[in-house]
Amino acid sequence: KWSVEVEKSSPDSEGTTTGRCDLIFLDPADNKKHICAIEMKTWLSARGFPELPKLRADVEKLKRYATPDTALMIFSANPSERHSATDENLAYFEKELFGQGMQPQREDYRFPTFYDDLEHPDKKGFEFWITVWPIKCGPIFS
């Protein structure tokens, strides 16, 4: 069982505050000790151009946190009729966000969604997905 604080500030490695983080996991043995910081974002555009600047800033912020573990969590969806769309978008996103070098090992969670709309039977479903990229790997992400 983990205790989590939402929209909480956490110090960086030099002891100064880096700003608010979406989720801060607390040490079960000492609830004043921050052990993991997670930033959560949505990817709503077709190619991610509007989201990339904020995501890059979040990655840099997550690198500075004093917590041993940090991660970036993205929520998005792709049309289900193109089965490769999610994989293509994740590959594109990783290249744009992390460059050509070593990329963090991600965890993907995918969920099919369907329309139940008799007025628009031509509408297809979507593959909703959540991906987590560890930025700093301590005890939780190792």
SULMOCOR-V85300 format. One record per residue. N is the residue number from 0. RES is the residue in one small letter. SS is DSSP state (H for helix, E for strand, L for the rest). D_LAST is the distance of its C-alpha to the last C-alpha in whole Angstrom. Layout:
n=N res=RES ss=SS d_last=D_LAST
n=N res=RES ss=SS d_last=D_LAST
This chain:
n=0 res=k ss=L d_last=18
n=1 res=w ss=L d_last=17
n=2 res=s ss=E d_last=20
n=3 res=v ss=E d_last=20
n=4 res=e ss=E d_last=22
n=5 res=v ss=E d_last=23
n=6 res=e ss=E d_last=25
n=7 res=k ss=E d_last=24
n=8 res=s ss=E d_last=24
n=9 res=s ss=E d_last=21
n=10 res=p ss=E d_last=22
n=11 res=d ss=E d_last=21
n=12 res=s ss=L d_last=20
n=13 res=e ss=L d_last=23
n=14 res=g ss=L d_last=24
n=15 res=t ss=L d_last=26
n=16 res=t ss=E d_last=25
n=17 res=t ss=E d_last=24
n=18 res=g ss=E d_last=25
n=19 res=r ss=E d_last=24
n=20 res=c ss=E d_last=21
n=21 res=d ss=E d_last=21
n=22 res=l ss=E d_last=19
n=23 res=i ss=E d_last=18
n=24 res=f ss=E d_last=16
n=25 res=l ss=E d_last=17
n=26 res=d ss=E d_last=16
n=27 res=p ss=L d_last=18
n=28 res=a ss=L d_last=20
n=29 res=d ss=E d_last=21
n=30 res=n ss=E d_last=22
n=31 res=k ss=E d_last=23
n=32 res=k ss=E d_last=19
n=33 res=h ss=E d_last=17
n=34 res=i ss=E d_last=13
n=35 res=c ss=E d_last=12
n=36 res=a ss=E d_last=15
n=37 res=i ss=E d_last=15
n=38 res=e ss=E d_last=18
n=39 res=m ss=E d_last=20
n=40 res=k ss=E d_last=23
n=41 res=t ss=E d_last=25
n=42 res=w ss=L d_last=26
n=43 res=l ss=L d_last=30
n=44 res=s ss=L d_last=32
n=45 res=a ss=L d_last=32
n=46 res=r ss=L d_last=30
n=47 res=g ss=L d_last=28
n=48 res=f ss=H d_last=31
n=49 res=p ss=H d_last=31
n=50 res=e ss=H d_last=28
n=51 res=l ss=H d_last=26
n=52 res=p ss=H d_last=28
n=53 res=k ss=H d_last=26
n=54 res=l ss=H d_last=23
n=55 res=r ss=H d_last=23
n=56 res=a ss=H d_last=24
n=57 res=d ss=H d_last=21
n=58 res=v ss=H d_last=18
n=59 res=e ss=H d_last=20
n=60 res=k ss=H d_last=20
n=61 res=l ss=H d_last=16
n=62 res=k ss=H d_last=16
n=63 res=r ss=H d_last=18
n=64 res=y ss=E d_last=17
n=65 res=a ss=L d_last=17
n=66 res=t ss=L d_last=14
n=67 res=p ss=L d_last=10
n=68 res=d ss=E d_last=9
n=69 res=t ss=E d_last=11
n=70 res=a ss=E d_last=12
n=71 res=l ss=E d_last=15
n=72 res=m ss=E d_last=17
n=73 res=i ss=E d_last=20
n=74 res=f ss=E d_last=23
n=75 res=s ss=E d_last=25
n=76 res=a ss=E d_last=28
n=77 res=n ss=E d_last=29
n=78 res=p ss=E d_last=33
n=79 res=s ss=L d_last=32
n=80 res=e ss=L d_last=35
n=81 res=r ss=L d_last=33
n=82 res=h ss=L d_last=30
n=83 res=s ss=L d_last=29
n=84 res=a ss=H d_last=29
n=85 res=t ss=H d_last=25
n=86 res=d ss=H d_last=24
n=87 res=e ss=H d_last=26
n=88 res=n ss=H d_last=25
n=89 res=l ss=H d_last=22
n=90 res=a ss=H d_last=22
n=91 res=y ss=H d_last=25
n=92 res=f ss=H d_last=23
n=93 res=e ss=H d_last=20
n=94 res=k ss=H d_last=23
n=95 res=e ss=H d_last=24
n=96 res=l ss=H d_last=21
n=97 res=f ss=H d_last=19
n=98 res=g ss=L d_last=22
n=99 res=q ss=L d_last=22
n=100 res=g ss=L d_last=20
n=101 res=m ss=L d_last=16
n=102 res=q ss=L d_last=15
n=103 res=p ss=L d_last=11
n=104 res=q ss=L d_last=10
n=105 res=r ss=E d_last=12
n=106 res=e ss=E d_last=13
n=107 res=d ss=E d_last=16
n=108 res=y ss=E d_last=19
n=109 res=r ss=E d_last=22
n=110 res=f ss=E d_last=25
n=111 res=p ss=E d_last=29
n=112 res=t ss=E d_last=32
n=113 res=f ss=L d_last=35
n=114 res=y ss=L d_last=38
n=115 res=d ss=L d_last=41
n=116 res=d ss=L d_last=44
n=117 res=l ss=H d_last=47
n=118 res=e ss=H d_last=49
n=119 res=h ss=H d_last=46
n=120 res=p ss=L d_last=46
n=121 res=d ss=L d_last=45
n=122 res=k ss=L d_last=41
n=123 res=k ss=L d_last=38
n=124 res=g ss=L d_last=35
n=125 res=f ss=E d_last=32
n=126 res=e ss=E d_last=28
n=127 res=f ss=E d_last=26
n=128 res=w ss=E d_last=23
n=129 res=i ss=E d_last=20
n=130 res=t ss=E d_last=17
n=131 res=v ss=E d_last=14
n=132 res=w ss=E d_last=12
n=133 res=p ss=E d_last=9
n=134 res=i ss=E d_last=11
n=135 res=k ss=E d_last=9
n=136 res=c ss=L d_last=6
n=137 res=g ss=L d_last=6
n=138 res=p ss=L d_last=5
n=139 res=i ss=L d_last=6
n=140 res=f ss=L d_last=4
n=141 res=s ss=L d_last=0
